[in-house]
């Protein structure tokens, strides 16, 4: 798989699930990993587990100053930012539009959509000057299909998917690689929250149909290689059996 020696990777939502699995895998393949999350205890423990290649920074992606501060700390520590993985996202509160809490709905948009913008905006200057860099946003099938009681999630993920296309349009000529990953349903805490809600068909899925968190982690690592260049500006879906075969997921 892709050798990431000497590369520095910023990962949002790194405290658990896809983010934590991605941090461990990238570090195993030589990368410096910058772990961003609101829970400093969890990312601190993960950074200690990984070792000297890891830097944990408490960060709320919905706050632009937090993201720019994290980028500055990463540059000061490791000298470059080569990859940004926009992974942070929330599914709660699951609620029908007619009863949705306006403040909670807007907060989900701030994390899932504005957080992606903040991440991109915080690293683009450095990457454009370096004329290289990869930005990958973790997307969802919900970006393209309405799902009952997920108006906040569907809307924010759709916006993030369009942000990915815009970032590609504006930065491909400067050597940047921008794309999205739709991992399908993954066996993480988010799926447990969905299951508990009991609303819509996704909550009715059997647990064994969800893929393990290391699958999207392996996909993200593969996407940092030239093998994924055919999807620049687009979205890779792990539901695609041909994609799984190319990555080596079985």
C-alpha positions, 0 to 999 in steps of 0.5 A: 500500500501507499508509503506515506513516509515524511508526509503529514496528515490532518484527520478531523474527528480522529477520536474514534471510528473511521478517524481513529482507524485512519490515524493508526493505519497512516502512521503504520505506513510512515505518516505523521498524523495530526489528530483533531477532535473535541475530545482531547482525552480520547485523541491524547490516548490515541496519540500516546498509543501511536507514538512520536509520529502523532500530535493531538490537538483539541479542535472544534471544526465548526470554529475556523480559528480552531482549524487555523490554529491546528494547521499552524501547530501541525506546520510548526511540528512537522513542517508540512501538511500533505493530506487533509481528511475531513472526517468529523461529522454528526448524525444527531439529533435524528428528527423529522423536520416538523419537530426538529430543534432549529438550534440543534439542526443548525449545529449539525450543519456547522459541523458537517458542512462548515467544518469541511469548509473550515478544514479546506480553508485552513490548509489551502494556502499552504497546499497551493504554495507547495503546489501539492496536497490531497484533500479527502472528505468523507461523504455519504450516500445521504448526500445524494438521497433523502432519508427520513428524519435525516434532513440535517445530515442529508443537506450537510453531506450534499453541501460537502460533496459540492464543496469537494467539487468546487475545491477541485475546480479551483485547485486542480491546476495548482497540483492539488488532489481533491475528492470524496469517499462514500464509505457506506454503512460502517460499524461505528458509534454513529451506526449505534445511534442510528439503530437506537433511533428506530427511524427509517430503513437504515436503523433496521439494518443488521449489524453484520452488514456494516463494514469495519472502520479499517475498510474506509481507512484503507480506502483513504490511504489508497486514495492518496496514491495516483491509482485514485487519480481517475476520481479527482473531483468526484466521489469514490463509493465503497459500495462499488465491488470493483473499487473494493477489489482495487483497494484489496478489501474483501 
